[in-house]
Amino acid sequence: MSEGEIRKGPQMSASIEHAQHITSPDQKADHDGATLVTTSHDVIRAWADERDGVPATVEATEHNGHLGVLQIDFAHDDGALREVSWNDWFETFDDRRLNFIYQETKSDGTQSNFFRLDNPEREDG
């Protein structure tokens, strides 16, 4: 699987089927408020950088030396999040076979910080 290719599985979010697939930071959304999806590290990092976001994990969710719940920290002062390296964040992202679902802008054209991570193979459906 090449970077940027969408990960599929039995529990894949329905929103991915209607999302615009983004494979490069140069690609733009078709319209304001569009749902976008990627697995490209370059796209995710560029999106976070534009919003002053840093890779993070939720404190107390780590186990056996592995990152717990992945987040992007925009506030930089939330005690519930611990900043981690992009290398560690992306290693966990790829190991868990996650998709990054996000928006560039809200429907009114203002910048959006919305994102969520989707695991198409999760067992909790």
Secondary structure, 3 states (H helix, E strand, C coil): CCCCCCCCCCCCCHHHHHCEECCCCCCCCCCCCCCEEECCHHHHHHHHHHCCCEEEEECCCCECCECCCEEEECCCCCCCEEECCHHHHHHHHHHCCCEEEECCECCCCCECCCEEEECCCCCCC
